[in-house]
Amino acid sequence: MARRIADSVRSLGAQRFDLIYTVGPQPVSARLRAVELYGTRVIPMVRDMLA
């Protein structure tokens, strides 16, 4: 996921990337964990790739 985001930001020249999160059949705890991982693992990787 981090590679795809970094590639998209580079190719589009985007200044920001917004996470659009839809609610499906997942329990709330799983959704919260996904957002936590996005913020603590994915975004730092994207920043490193774009640095």
N, CA, C, O and CB atoms as a CASP TS submission, in Angstrom:
PFRMAT TS
TARGET T0000
AUTHOR 0000-0000-0000
METHOD Language model
MODEL 1
PARENT N/A
ATOM      1  N   MET     1       0.814  -1.184   0.000  1.00  0.00           N
ATOM      2  CA  MET     1       0.000   0.000   0.000  1.00  0.00           C
ATOM      3  C   MET     1       0.861   1.252   0.000  1.00  0.00           C
ATOM      4  O   MET     1       0.568   2.214  -0.711  1.00  0.00           O
ATOM      5  CB  MET     1      -0.928  -0.005   1.189  1.00  0.00           C
ATOM      6  N   ALA     2       1.916   1.242   0.791  1.00  0.00           N
ATOM      7  CA  ALA     2       2.781   2.421   0.856  1.00  0.00           C
ATOM      8  C   ALA     2       3.402   2.713  -0.504  1.00  0.00           C
ATOM      9  O   ALA     2       3.480   3.871  -0.915  1.00  0.00           O
ATOM     10  CB  ALA     2       3.882   2.223   1.908  1.00  0.00           C
ATOM     11  N   ARG     3       3.841   1.677  -1.198  1.00  0.00           N
ATOM     12  CA  ARG     3       4.450   1.871  -2.522  1.00  0.00           C
ATOM     13  C   ARG     3       3.440   2.471  -3.492  1.00  0.00           C
ATOM     14  O   ARG     3       3.780   3.376  -4.254  1.00  0.00           O
ATOM     15  CB  ARG     3       4.990   0.534  -3.076  1.00  0.00           C
ATOM     16  N   ARG     4       2.214   1.983  -3.474  1.00  0.00           N
ATOM     17  CA  ARG     4       1.180   2.513  -4.387  1.00  0.00           C
ATOM     18  C   ARG     4       0.879   3.979  -4.098  1.00  0.00           C
ATOM     19  O   ARG     4       0.737   4.784  -5.018  1.00  0.00           O
ATOM     20  CB  ARG     4      -0.113   1.687  -4.273  1.00  0.00           C
ATOM     21  N   ILE     5       0.782   4.316  -2.829  1.00  0.00           N
ATOM     22  CA  ILE     5       0.516   5.707  -2.467  1.00  0.00           C
ATOM     23  C   ILE     5       1.677   6.592  -2.919  1.00  0.00           C
ATOM     24  O   ILE     5       1.460   7.645  -3.519  1.00  0.00           O
ATOM     25  CB  ILE     5       0.290   5.843  -0.937  1.00  0.00           C
ATOM     26  N   ALA     6       2.911   6.165  -2.631  1.00  0.00           N
ATOM     27  CA  ALA     6       4.083   6.964  -3.018  1.00  0.00           C
ATOM     28  C   ALA     6       4.147   7.119  -4.532  1.00  0.00           C
ATOM     29  O   ALA     6       4.421   8.210  -5.030  1.00  0.00           O
ATOM     30  CB  ALA     6       5.383   6.314  -2.494  1.00  0.00           C
ATOM     31  N   ASP     7       3.898   6.040  -5.266  1.00  0.00           N
ATOM     32  CA  ASP     7       3.916   6.123  -6.727  1.00  0.00           C
ATOM     33  C   ASP     7       2.843   7.070  -7.251  1.00  0.00           C
ATOM     34  O   ASP     7       3.088   7.838  -8.181  1.00  0.00           O
ATOM     35  CB  ASP     7       3.727   4.739  -7.336  1.00  0.00           C
ATOM     36  N   SER     8       1.663   7.016  -6.660  1.00  0.00           N
ATOM     37  CA  SER     8       0.566   7.893  -7.085  1.00  0.00           C
ATOM     38  C   SER     8       0.889   9.358  -6.791  1.00  0.00           C
ATOM     39  O   SER     8       0.641  10.231  -7.622  1.00  0.00           O
ATOM     40  CB  SER     8      -0.744   7.492  -6.385  1.00  0.00           C
ATOM     41  N   VAL     9       1.433   9.618  -5.623  1.00  0.00           N
ATOM     42  CA  VAL     9       1.790  10.989  -5.257  1.00  0.00           C
ATOM     43  C   VAL     9       2.831  11.532  -6.227  1.00  0.00           C
ATOM     44  O   VAL     9       2.733  12.675  -6.675  1.00  0.00           O
ATOM     45  CB  VAL     9       2.321  11.050  -3.805  1.00  0.00           C
ATOM     46  N   ARG    10       3.837  10.706  -6.554  1.00  0.00           N
ATOM     47  CA  ARG    10       4.883  11.141  -7.494  1.00  0.00           C
ATOM     48  C   ARG    10       4.316  11.402  -8.885  1.00  0.00           C
ATOM     49  O   ARG    10       4.588  12.441  -9.486  1.00  0.00           O
ATOM     50  CB  ARG    10       5.993  10.089  -7.578  1.00  0.00           C
ATOM     51  N   SER    11       3.527  10.457  -9.394  1.00  0.00           N
ATOM     52  CA  SER    11       3.049  10.583 -10.775  1.00  0.00           C
ATOM     53  C   SER    11       2.039  11.713 -10.941  1.00  0.00           C
ATOM     54  O   SER    11       1.964  12.326 -12.006  1.00  0.00           O
ATOM     55  CB  SER    11       2.426   9.277 -11.229  1.00  0.00           C
ATOM     56  N   LEU    12       1.273  11.988  -9.911  1.00  0.00           N
ATOM     57  CA  LEU    12       0.267  13.045  -9.987  1.00  0.00           C
ATOM     58  C   LEU    12       0.785  14.396  -9.518  1.00  0.00           C
ATOM     59  O   LEU    12       0.153  15.426  -9.752  1.00  0.00           O
ATOM     60  CB  LEU    12      -0.933  12.664  -9.174  1.00  0.00           C
ATOM     61  N   GLY    13       1.937  14.390  -8.855  1.00  0.00           N
ATOM     62  CA  GLY    13       2.458  15.631  -8.291  1.00  0.00           C
ATOM     63  C   GLY    13       1.589  16.137  -7.151  1.00  0.00           C
ATOM     64  O   GLY    13       1.519  17.339  -6.896  1.00  0.00           O
ATOM     65  N   ALA    14       0.927  15.208  -6.469  1.00  0.00           N
ATOM     66  CA  ALA    14       0.004  15.571  -5.387  1.00  0.00           C
ATOM     67  C   ALA    14       0.778  16.103  -4.186  1.00  0.00           C
ATOM     68  O   ALA    14       1.913  15.700  -3.933  1.00  0.00           O
ATOM     69  CB  ALA    14      -0.858  14.355  -4.971  1.00  0.00           C
ATOM     70  N   GLN    15       0.155  17.002  -3.464  1.00  0.00           N
ATOM     71  CA  GLN    15       0.743  17.553  -2.250  1.00  0.00           C
ATOM     72  C   GLN    15       0.196  16.869  -0.998  1.00  0.00           C
ATOM     73  O   GLN    15       0.747  17.020   0.093  1.00  0.00           O
ATOM     74  CB  GLN    15       0.487  19.052  -2.179  1.00  0.00           C
ATOM     75  N   ARG    16      -0.880  16.124  -1.163  1.00  0.00           N
ATOM     76  CA  ARG    16      -1.460  15.409  -0.027  1.00  0.00           C
ATOM     77  C   ARG    16      -2.227  14.206  -0.516  1.00  0.00           C
ATOM     78  O   ARG    16      -2.615  14.123  -1.682  1.00  0.00           O
ATOM     79  CB  ARG    16      -2.376  16.326   0.795  1.00  0.00           C
ATOM     80  N   PHE    17      -2.438  13.275   0.392  1.00  0.00           N
ATOM     81  CA  PHE    17      -3.184  12.057   0.084  1.00  0.00           C
ATOM     82  C   PHE    17      -4.201  11.871   1.200  1.00  0.00           C
ATOM     83  O   PHE    17      -3.828  11.758   2.368  1.00  0.00           O
ATOM     84  CB  PHE    17      -2.233  10.797  -0.052  1.00  0.00           C
ATOM     85  N   ASP    18      -5.470  11.840   0.855  1.00  0.00           N
ATOM     86  CA  ASP    18      -6.521  11.666   1.860  1.00  0.00           C
ATOM     87  C   ASP    18      -6.996  10.226   1.851  1.00  0.00           C
ATOM     88  O   ASP    18      -7.265   9.653   0.796  1.00  0.00           O
ATOM     89  CB  ASP    18      -7.706  12.628   1.603  1.00  0.00           C
ATOM     90  N   LEU    19      -7.094   9.660   3.018  1.00  0.00           N
ATOM     91  CA  LEU    19      -7.630   8.317   3.156  1.00  0.00           C
ATOM     92  C   LEU    19      -9.152   8.415   3.151  1.00  0.00           C
ATOM     93  O   LEU    19      -9.746   9.106   3.980  1.00  0.00           O
ATOM     94  CB  LEU    19      -7.108   7.625   4.460  1.00  0.00           C
ATOM     95  N   ILE    20      -9.763   7.724   2.218  1.00  0.00           N
ATOM     96  CA  ILE    20     -11.226   7.649   2.188  1.00  0.00           C
ATOM     97  C   ILE    20     -11.585   6.250   2.644  1.00  0.00           C
ATOM     98  O   ILE    20     -11.252   5.265   1.985  1.00  0.00           O
ATOM     99  CB  ILE    20     -11.817   7.968   0.746  1.00  0.00           C
ATOM    100  N   TYR    21     -12.244   6.170   3.738  1.00  0.00           N
ATOM    101  CA  TYR    21     -12.499   4.892   4.391  1.00  0.00           C
ATOM    102  C   TYR    21     -13.998   4.638   4.411  1.00  0.00           C
ATOM    103  O   TYR    21     -14.753   5.396   5.019  1.00  0.00           O
ATOM    104  CB  TYR    21     -11.915   4.872   5.828  1.00  0.00           C
ATOM    105  N   THR    22     -14.427   3.573   3.750  1.00  0.00           N
ATOM    106  CA  THR    22     -15.851   3.249   3.748  1.00  0.00           C
ATOM    107  C   THR    22     -16.143   2.209   4.811  1.00  0.00           C
ATOM    108  O   THR    22     -15.280   1.407   5.170  1.00  0.00           O
ATOM    109  CB  THR    22     -16.300   2.746   2.365  1.00  0.00           C
ATOM    110  N   VAL    23     -17.334   2.230   5.294  1.00  0.00           N
ATOM    111  CA  VAL    23     -17.756   1.299   6.333  1.00  0.00           C
ATOM    112  C   VAL    23     -18.406   0.099   5.659  1.00  0.00           C
ATOM    113  O   VAL    23     -19.348   0.238   4.880  1.00  0.00           O
ATOM    114  CB  VAL    23     -18.736   1.979   7.346  1.00  0.00           C
ATOM    115  N   GLY    24     -17.896  -1.055   5.967  1.00  0.00           N
ATOM    116  CA  GLY    24     -18.456  -2.291   5.427  1.00  0.00           C
ATOM    117  C   GLY    24     -18.832  -3.221   6.568  1.00  0.00           C
ATOM    118  O   GLY    24     -19.176  -2.769   7.660  1.00  0.00           O
ATOM    119  N   PRO    25     -18.767  -4.508   6.314  1.00  0.00           N
ATOM    120  CA  PRO    25     -19.182  -5.469   7.325  1.00  0.00           C
ATOM    121  C   PRO    25     -18.135  -5.735   8.413  1.00  0.00           C
ATOM    122  O   PRO    25     -18.315  -6.636   9.232  1.00  0.00           O
ATOM    123  CB  PRO    25     -19.531  -6.749   6.662  1.00  0.00           C
ATOM    124  N   GLN    26     -17.051  -4.964   8.426  1.00  0.00           N
ATOM    125  CA  GLN    26     -16.017  -5.158   9.441  1.00  0.00           C
ATOM    126  C   GLN    26     -16.485  -4.648  10.796  1.00  0.00           C
ATOM    127  O   GLN    26     -17.233  -3.674  10.877  1.00  0.00           O
ATOM    128  CB  GLN    26     -14.723  -4.450   9.030  1.00  0.00           C
ATOM    129  N   PRO    27     -16.042  -5.312  11.862  1.00  0.00           N
ATOM    130  CA  PRO    27     -16.343  -4.770  13.194  1.00  0.00           C
ATOM    131  C   PRO    27     -15.569  -3.467  13.414  1.00  0.00           C
ATOM    132  O   PRO    27     -14.547  -3.219  12.773  1.00  0.00           O
ATOM    133  CB  PRO    27     -15.991  -5.806  14.305  1.00  0.00           C
ATOM    134  N   VAL    28     -16.065  -2.663  14.309  1.00  0.00           N
ATOM    135  CA  VAL    28     -15.443  -1.375  14.601  1.00  0.00           C
ATOM    136  C   VAL    28     -13.986  -1.561  15.015  1.00  0.00           C
ATOM    137  O   VAL    28     -13.133  -0.771  14.610  1.00  0.00           O
ATOM    138  CB  VAL    28     -16.219  -0.639  15.704  1.00  0.00           C
ATOM    139  N   SER    29     -13.684  -2.567  15.798  1.00  0.00           N
ATOM    140  CA  SER    29     -12.313  -2.785  16.262  1.00  0.00           C
ATOM    141  C   SER    29     -11.363  -3.015  15.087  1.00  0.00           C
ATOM    142  O   SER    29     -10.225  -2.549  15.122  1.00  0.00           O
ATOM    143  CB  SER    29     -12.259  -3.981  17.224  1.00  0.00           C
ATOM    144  N   ALA    30     -11.805  -3.718  14.059  1.00  0.00           N
ATOM    145  CA  ALA    30     -10.967  -3.959  12.879  1.00  0.00           C
ATOM    146  C   ALA    30     -10.740  -2.671  12.099  1.00  0.00           C
ATOM    147  O   ALA    30      -9.645  -2.435  11.589  1.00  0.00           O
ATOM    148  CB  ALA    30     -11.608  -5.017  11.969  1.00  0.00           C
ATOM    149  N   ARG    31     -11.770  -1.843  12.007  1.00  0.00           N
ATOM    150  CA  ARG    31     -11.618  -0.557  11.311  1.00  0.00           C
ATOM    151  C   ARG    31     -10.671   0.364  12.050  1.00  0.00           C
ATOM    152  O   ARG    31      -9.848   1.037  11.431  1.00  0.00           O
ATOM    153  CB  ARG    31     -12.971   0.124  11.143  1.00  0.00           C
ATOM    154  N   LEU    32     -10.780   0.400  13.358  1.00  0.00           N
ATOM    155  CA  LEU    32      -9.886   1.237  14.154  1.00  0.00           C
ATOM    156  C   LEU    32      -8.441   0.761  14.019  1.00  0.00           C
ATOM    157  O   LEU    32      -7.518   1.571  13.937  1.00  0.00           O
ATOM    158  CB  LEU    32     -10.314   1.229  15.633  1.00  0.00           C
ATOM    159  N   ARG    33      -8.256  -0.550  13.997  1.00  0.00           N
ATOM    160  CA  ARG    33      -6.898  -1.104  13.829  1.00  0.00           C
ATOM    161  C   ARG    33      -6.334  -0.729  12.462  1.00  0.00           C
ATOM    162  O   ARG    33      -5.154  -0.397  12.353  1.00  0.00           O
ATOM    163  CB  ARG    33      -6.909  -2.649  13.995  1.00  0.00           C
ATOM    164  N   ALA    34      -7.151  -0.778  11.430  1.00  0.00           N
ATOM    165  CA  ALA    34      -6.700  -0.427  10.082  1.00  0.00           C
ATOM    166  C   ALA    34      -6.253   1.035  10.020  1.00  0.00           C
ATOM    167  O   ALA    34      -5.224   1.345   9.421  1.00  0.00           O
ATOM    168  CB  ALA    34      -7.822  -0.684   9.057  1.00  0.00           C
ATOM    169  N   VAL    35      -7.013   1.919  10.630  1.00  0.00           N
ATOM    170  CA  VAL    35      -6.649   3.338  10.638  1.00  0.00           C
ATOM    171  C   VAL    35      -5.374   3.547  11.457  1.00  0.00           C
ATOM    172  O   VAL    35      -4.516   4.349  11.086  1.00  0.00           O
ATOM    173  CB  VAL    35      -7.809   4.200  11.209  1.00  0.00           C
ATOM    174  N   GLU    36      -5.254   2.830  12.562  1.00  0.00           N
ATOM    175  CA  GLU    36      -4.046   2.920  13.383  1.00  0.00           C
ATOM    176  C   GLU    36      -2.808   2.483  12.587  1.00  0.00           C
ATOM    177  O   GLU    36      -1.785   3.167  12.612  1.00  0.00           O
ATOM    178  CB  GLU    36      -4.195   2.055  14.652  1.00  0.00           C
ATOM    179  N   LEU    37      -2.898   1.360  11.890  1.00  0.00           N
ATOM    180  CA  LEU    37      -1.779   0.876  11.087  1.00  0.00           C
ATOM    181  C   LEU    37      -1.442   1.843   9.954  1.00  0.00           C
ATOM    182  O   LEU    37      -0.271   2.052   9.638  1.00  0.00           O
ATOM    183  CB  LEU    37      -2.097  -0.504  10.519  1.00  0.00           C
ATOM    184  N   TYR    38      -2.453   2.421   9.354  1.00  0.00           N
ATOM    185  CA  TYR    38      -2.242   3.402   8.288  1.00  0.00           C
ATOM    186  C   TYR    38      -1.405   4.568   8.812  1.00  0.00           C
ATOM    187  O   TYR    38      -0.452   4.997   8.161  1.00  0.00           O
ATOM    188  CB  TYR    38      -3.599   3.914   7.736  1.00  0.00           C
ATOM    189  N   GLY    39      -1.762   5.070   9.979  1.00  0.00           N
ATOM    190  CA  GLY    39      -1.065   6.224  10.541  1.00  0.00           C
ATOM    191  C   GLY    39       0.297   5.917  11.124  1.00  0.00           C
ATOM    192  O   GLY    39       1.197   6.755  11.069  1.00  0.00           O
ATOM    193  N   THR    40       0.463   4.724  11.686  1.00  0.00           N
ATOM    194  CA  THR    40       1.721   4.418  12.365  1.00  0.00           C
ATOM    195  C   THR    40       2.725   3.672  11.504  1.00  0.00           C
ATOM    196  O   THR    40       3.921   3.712  11.790  1.00  0.00           O
ATOM    197  CB  THR    40       1.444   3.619  13.584  1.00  0.00           C
ATOM    198  N   ARG    41       2.272   2.994  10.460  1.00  0.00           N
ATOM    199  CA  ARG    41       3.202   2.220   9.636  1.00  0.00           C
ATOM    200  C   ARG    41       3.236   2.662   8.174  1.00  0.00           C
ATOM    201  O   ARG    41       4.311   2.852   7.604  1.00  0.00           O
ATOM    202  CB  ARG    41       2.839   0.767   9.704  1.00  0.00           C
ATOM    203  N   VAL    42       2.070   2.822   7.576  1.00  0.00           N
ATOM    204  CA  VAL    42       2.028   3.125   6.145  1.00  0.00           C
ATOM    205  C   VAL    42       2.533   4.526   5.860  1.00  0.00           C
ATOM    206  O   VAL    42       3.415   4.704   5.019  1.00  0.00           O
ATOM    207  CB  VAL    42       0.612   2.968   5.610  1.00  0.00           C
ATOM    208  N   ILE    43       2.001   5.506   6.531  1.00  0.00           N
ATOM    209  CA  ILE    43       2.375   6.898   6.266  1.00  0.00           C
ATOM    210  C   ILE    43       3.864   7.153   6.521  1.00  0.00           C
ATOM    211  O   ILE    43       4.495   7.840   5.718  1.00  0.00           O
ATOM    212  CB  ILE    43       1.536   7.838   7.130  1.00  0.00           C
ATOM    213  N   PRO    44       4.458   6.628   7.607  1.00  0.00           N
ATOM    214  CA  PRO    44       5.902   6.808   7.752  1.00  0.00           C
ATOM    215  C   PRO    44       6.696   6.188   6.582  1.00  0.00           C
ATOM    216  O   PRO    44       7.703   6.752   6.155  1.00  0.00           O
ATOM    217  CB  PRO    44       6.364   6.193   9.072  1.00  0.00           C
ATOM    218  N   MET    45       6.252   5.051   6.075  1.00  0.00           N
ATOM    219  CA  MET    45       6.927   4.436   4.939  1.00  0.00           C
ATOM    220  C   MET    45       6.812   5.312   3.697  1.00  0.00           C
ATOM    221  O   MET    45       7.773   5.476   2.945  1.00  0.00           O
ATOM    222  CB  MET    45       6.347   3.049   4.662  1.00  0.00           C
ATOM    223  N   VAL    46       5.618   5.873   3.493  1.00  0.00           N
ATOM    224  CA  VAL    46       5.406   6.767   2.338  1.00  0.00           C
ATOM    225  C   VAL    46       6.321   7.977   2.448  1.00  0.00           C
ATOM    226  O   VAL    46       6.944   8.373   1.464  1.00  0.00           O
ATOM    227  CB  VAL    46       3.919   7.223   2.250  1.00  0.00           C
ATOM    228  N   ARG    47       6.407   8.560   3.620  1.00  0.00           N
ATOM    229  CA  ARG    47       7.281   9.725   3.812  1.00  0.00           C
ATOM    230  C   ARG    47       8.726   9.386   3.501  1.00  0.00           C
ATOM    231  O   ARG    47       9.429  10.176   2.869  1.00  0.00           O
ATOM    232  CB  ARG    47       7.169  10.251   5.243  1.00  0.00           C
ATOM    233  N   ASP    48       9.179   8.213   3.940  1.00  0.00           N
ATOM    234  CA  ASP    48      10.554   7.791   3.647  1.00  0.00           C
ATOM    235  C   ASP    48      10.765   7.605   2.144  1.00  0.00           C
ATOM    236  O   ASP    48      11.807   7.986   1.610  1.00  0.00           O
ATOM    237  CB  ASP    48      10.882   6.482   4.390  1.00  0.00           C
ATOM    238  N   MET    49       9.792   7.030   1.474  1.00  0.00           N
ATOM    239  CA  MET    49       9.910   6.795   0.031  1.00  0.00           C
ATOM    240  C   MET    49       9.951   8.104  -0.752  1.00  0.00           C
ATOM    241  O   MET    49      10.615   8.197  -1.785  1.00  0.00           O
ATOM    242  CB  MET    49       8.745   5.935  -0.461  1.00  0.00           C
ATOM    243  N   LEU    50       9.244   9.106  -0.259  1.00  0.00           N
ATOM    244  CA  LEU    50       9.167  10.389  -0.972  1.00  0.00           C
ATOM    245  C   LEU    50      10.287  11.356  -0.591  1.00  0.00           C
ATOM    246  O   LEU    50      10.465  12.396  -1.225  1.00  0.00           O
ATOM    247  CB  LEU    50       7.832  11.044  -0.703  1.00  0.00           C
ATOM    248  N   ALA    51      11.036  11.002   0.448  1.00  0.00           N
ATOM    249  CA  ALA    51      12.110  11.901   0.907  1.00  0.00           C
ATOM    250  C   ALA    51      13.286  11.907  -0.066  1.00  0.00           C
ATOM    251  O   ALA    51      14.274  12.605   0.163  1.00  0.00           O
ATOM    252  CB  ALA    51      12.595  11.484   2.307  1.00  0.00           C
TER
END
